[in-house]
Amino acid sequence: MTIFEVTEEADLQATLHRVFLAPHLQSVLTDGALSTSTPEVRDRVLAKAEELRLSLLGQVDSIPVADELNWILACAYMEYKAQWNQRQVRVCYEEMLTGSCDREVAAEASMISTILSLLEPLLDPSHLSNIERNWSGAAFSF
């Protein structure tokens, strides 16, 4: 996986576009999270990754203010983290109850985990710290 260096002077929008460039994301996913998936599952999960990529970049391109962009990235990170959690809980319970799981859901969880790992270094450190500190069952009790 290629890691892009982010500095104070770096243009966050340009960095996001480099990190989430379609061929780069597809390569990272195909070589990693989806390397053991069937071609059919891989293609469907890559299509979902493309939807997430385009949605994220669409938001990034319409926000010219750095503080707001940082906040939107934190929101996207939490949204993707919630999607990953939902899939991961399902996969774990399916494995526990039946000894197997829906391989496409597992591949989606891996894809989202990869997107999170690409997005995380680009987040404002204070936003990431707040998310990590509050991302527990207790923080989201109903």
C-alpha positions in Angstrom: 0.0 0.0 0.0 1.4 3.4 -0.9 1.3 6.0 1.9 1.2 9.7 0.9 3.1 12.2 3.0 0.9 15.0 4.2 2.5 18.2 5.5 1.1 21.4 6.8 1.7 23.1 3.5 0.1 20.3 1.5 -3.1 20.9 -0.3 -5.5 18.5 1.4 -7.9 18.4 -1.6 -5.0 17.5 -4.0 -3.7 14.9 -1.5 -7.2 13.3 -1.3 -7.4 13.2 -5.0 -4.0 11.5 -5.2 -4.8 9.0 -2.5 -8.3 8.2 -3.8 -7.3 8.2 -7.5 -9.4 5.4 -9.1 -6.5 3.2 -10.4 -4.6 3.6 -7.1 -7.6 2.6 -4.9 -8.4 -0.3 -7.3 -4.9 -1.5 -7.1 -4.7 -1.3 -3.3 -8.0 -3.2 -3.0 -7.2 -5.8 -5.7 -3.8 -6.5 -4.3 -4.9 -6.5 -0.6 -8.5 -6.8 0.7 -9.9 -8.4 -2.4 -7.0 -10.6 -3.4 -8.8 -13.8 -2.5 -12.2 -12.8 -3.7 -13.9 -14.4 -6.7 -14.0 -12.2 -9.8 -17.7 -11.7 -9.4 -17.4 -10.6 -5.7 -14.3 -8.5 -6.5 -16.2 -6.6 -9.3 -19.2 -5.9 -7.1 -17.1 -4.7 -4.2 -14.9 -2.6 -6.5 -18.2 -1.0 -7.8 -19.2 -0.2 -4.2 -15.7 1.2 -3.5 -16.1 3.4 -6.6 -19.4 4.8 -5.2 -17.7 5.6 -1.9 -14.7 7.2 -3.7 -16.9 9.4 -5.9 -19.1 10.4 -3.0 -16.1 11.4 -0.9 -14.3 13.3 -3.7 -17.6 15.0 -4.7 -17.9 16.4 -1.2 -14.2 17.4 -1.1 -14.5 19.3 -4.4 -17.4 21.4 -3.2 -15.9 22.5 0.1 -13.2 25.3 -0.3 -12.7 26.0 3.4 -10.0 23.9 5.1 -11.7 23.7 8.5 -15.0 22.6 7.0 -13.2 20.1 4.8 -11.5 18.6 7.9 -14.8 18.3 9.6 -16.4 16.6 6.5 -13.5 14.2 6.4 -14.1 13.3 10.0 -17.8 12.8 9.3 -17.0 10.5 6.3 -14.5 8.6 8.5 -17.3 8.0 11.1 -19.8 7.0 8.4 -17.3 4.5 6.9 -16.4 3.2 10.4 -20.1 2.6 11.1 -20.5 0.8 7.8 -17.5 -1.4 8.6 -18.8 -2.1 12.1 -22.2 -3.2 10.7 -20.6 -5.6 8.3 -18.0 -6.9 10.8 -20.7 -7.7 13.4 -22.7 -9.6 10.8 -19.7 -11.6 9.6 -18.7 -12.4 13.2 -22.2 -13.7 14.1 -22.5 -15.6 10.9 -19.2 -17.3 11.5 -20.1 -18.0 15.1 -23.6 -19.4 14.3 -23.0 -21.3 11.1 -19.2 -21.6 10.8 -19.1 -19.5 7.6 -20.1 -16.1 6.4 -21.3 -14.2 3.4 -18.0 -13.7 1.5 -19.2 -10.6 -0.2 -20.1 -8.9 3.1 -16.7 -9.9 4.4 -15.0 -8.5 1.3 -17.0 -5.2 1.7 -15.8 -5.0 5.3 -12.2 -5.4 4.1 -12.7 -2.8 1.4 -14.2 -0.3 3.9 -11.3 -1.0 6.3 -8.9 -0.2 3.5 -10.6 3.1 2.7 -10.5 3.9 6.4 -6.8 3.2 6.5 -6.2 5.5 3.5 -8.4 8.3 5.0 -7.1 8.1 8.6 -3.7 9.8 8.0 -5.4 12.7 6.3 -7.7 13.5 9.2 -7.0 16.4 11.5 -5.3 14.7 14.5 -7.6 16.3 17.0 -10.7 15.0 15.1 -9.2 11.5 14.9 -8.4 11.6 18.6 -12.0 12.6 19.5 -13.4 9.9 17.2 -11.2 7.2 18.7 -11.9 8.3 22.3 -15.7 8.3 21.8 -16.0 5.3 19.4 -17.1 2.7 22.0 -20.3 1.0 22.9 -20.7 3.3 25.9 -20.5 6.5 23.8 -23.3 5.2 21.5 -25.6 3.6 24.1 -29.3 3.7 23.3 
